[in-house]
C-alpha cells in the first residue's frame, strides 16, 4: 500500500523541527534564561501538559500547512496565500496579540477554530490559567483539531491531485 503523503510530510516536518529544537532553540533558550528571568510553570503537571500541548500544536500547524499547500497546487503563485496564512496564524493563534484582547464576538469565533490551540492555549497551560479538567479538555480538542485537519488535508489532496500534470518522460 502506498505511503500516506500527508503523514509522510508531518513526520518529515517533525524530524526537522526536533533537529532545530536541539541545535538552535535549546542553546538560545539557555542563553536567554541567563540574561532574562523566566517565569517557571505553575506546577510540574502544568509543565508536562504544556509540553504535550506544544507537541499537539505542532501537529495542528502541520495539518494547516498541508491543507494550504494542497490548495496552492491550483494557484499560479502561492506568495499571497503563504503571506496570508502566516499573518492569520500569528494573529489568530495569539502570537501577536493575546486572544483575550479581542472583542468578545471574535473570541467566540476563534474558540470554534483551531488557531488558539497553536500558541494561546499552550501558554495558558504553562502559566497555570487552565487547570485540571480544563487541561484535559484542551488537549482533547487539540487532538480533535489534528484529526479534523488530517481529514481536511486528505480531501484537499484528493481534490487538488486531479489538477497535477506531469510533464516529460
C-alpha positions in Angstrom: 0.0 0.0 0.0 1.4 3.5 -0.8 2.6 5.7 1.9 0.2 8.4 3.1 1.7 11.6 1.7 0.3 13.8 4.4 1.6 11.7 7.2 5.0 11.4 5.5 5.2 15.3 5.4 4.1 15.5 9.0 6.9 13.0 10.0 9.4 14.9 7.9 8.4 18.2 9.5 8.6 16.7 13.0 12.1 15.4 12.3 13.3 18.8 11.0 11.6 20.6 13.9 13.2 18.3 16.5 16.6 18.9 14.9 16.1 22.7 15.0 14.9 22.4 18.6 18.1 20.7 19.7 20.5 22.6 17.6 19.1 26.2 17.7 16.3 26.6 20.1 17.6 24.9 23.2 21.0 26.7 23.2 19.4 30.0 22.5 16.9 29.5 25.3 19.6 28.7 27.8 21.5 31.9 26.9 18.3 33.9 27.2 17.5 32.4 30.6 20.9 33.6 31.8 20.0 37.2 30.8 16.3 37.4 31.4 14.3 35.9 34.2 11.9 33.1 33.1 8.7 32.5 34.9 8.5 28.9 35.9 5.5 26.8 35.0 2.7 26.8 37.6 3.5 23.2 38.5 5.1 20.0 37.2 1.7 18.9 35.9 1.4 22.2 34.0 4.9 21.8 32.6 4.1 18.2 31.3 0.7 19.4 30.0 2.4 22.4 28.3 4.9 20.0 26.6 2.1 17.8 25.4 0.1 20.8 24.2 3.1 22.2 22.4 3.6 18.9 20.6 -0.1 18.9 19.7 0.2 22.4 18.4 2.9 21.3 16.1 0.6 18.7 14.6 -2.2 21.3 14.2 0.2 23.6 12.3 1.4 20.7 10.2 -2.3 19.9 9.3 -2.9 23.6 8.3 0.3 23.7 6.3 -0.6 20.6 4.3 -4.2 21.8 3.6 -2.9 25.2 2.4 -0.1 23.5 0.4 -2.5 21.3 -1.4 -4.8 24.2 -2.1 -1.8 26.1 -3.5 -1.4 23.5 -6.3 -4.3 25.1 -8.1 -2.8 28.6 -8.0 -0.4 30.3 -10.4 1.5 32.0 -7.5 1.5 30.9 -3.8 3.2 34.0 -2.4 0.0 35.8 -1.4 -1.5 32.6 0.1 1.6 32.0 2.2 1.7 35.5 3.5 -2.0 35.4 4.4 -1.5 32.1 6.1 1.4 33.3 8.2 -0.4 36.5 9.1 -3.6 34.7 10.1 -1.7 32.1 12.1 0.2 34.7 14.0 -2.8 36.9 14.7 -5.4 34.2 15.5 -3.1 31.9 17.5 -2.3 34.6 20.0 1.3 35.1 19.0 0.9 38.8 18.1 -1.9 39.7 20.5 -3.5 37.6 23.2 -6.9 36.3 22.2 -8.3 37.8 25.4 -7.6 41.2 23.9 -10.0 40.6 21.0 -13.7 41.7 21.2 -15.9 39.1 22.7 -17.7 38.1 19.4 -14.2 37.5 17.8 -13.2 35.4 20.9 -16.2 33.2 20.4 -15.5 32.8 16.7 -11.8 31.9 17.5 -12.9 29.4 20.2 -14.6 27.4 17.4 -11.4 27.3 15.2 -8.1 25.6 15.7 -5.9 28.7 15.9 -6.0 29.2 19.7 -4.6 25.7 20.2 -1.4 26.6 18.4 0.0 29.2 20.9 -2.6 30.7 23.2 -3.8 27.6 24.9 -0.2 26.1 25.5 0.8 29.5 27.1 -2.3 29.5 29.3 -1.4 26.0 30.4 2.2 27.0 31.2 1.0 30.0 33.2 -1.5 27.9 35.2 -4.5 29.8 33.8 -6.0 26.5 32.8 -6.3 23.7 35.4 -7.4 20.1 35.9 -10.3 19.1 33.7 -9.8 22.2 31.5 -6.3 20.9 30.6 -7.7 17.5 29.6 -10.4 19.2 27.5 -7.9 21.5 25.8 -5.6 18.5 25.0 -8.5 16.6 23.7 -9.6 19.5 21.5 -6.1 19.7 20.1 -6.2 16.1 19.1 -9.7 16.6 17.6 -8.4 19.5 15.5 -5.4 17.5 14.3 -7.7 14.7 13.3 -10.1 17.1 11.6 -7.2 18.8 9.8 -5.9 15.4 8.6 -9.3 14.7 7.1 -9.5 18.2 5.5 -5.9 17.7 4.2 -6.8 14.3 2.7 -9.9 15.8 1.0 -7.9 18.7 -0.3 -5.2 16.4 -1.6 -7.7 14.2 -3.5 -9.3 17.4 -4.9 -6.0 19.1 -5.9 -4.2 16.0 -7.1 -6.6 15.8 -10.1 -5.1 19.1 -11.2 -1.5 17.9 -11.3 0.0 17.4 -14.7 3.4 15.7 -15.0 5.5 16.8 -18.0 8.3 14.9 -19.6 9.4 11.3 -19.5 
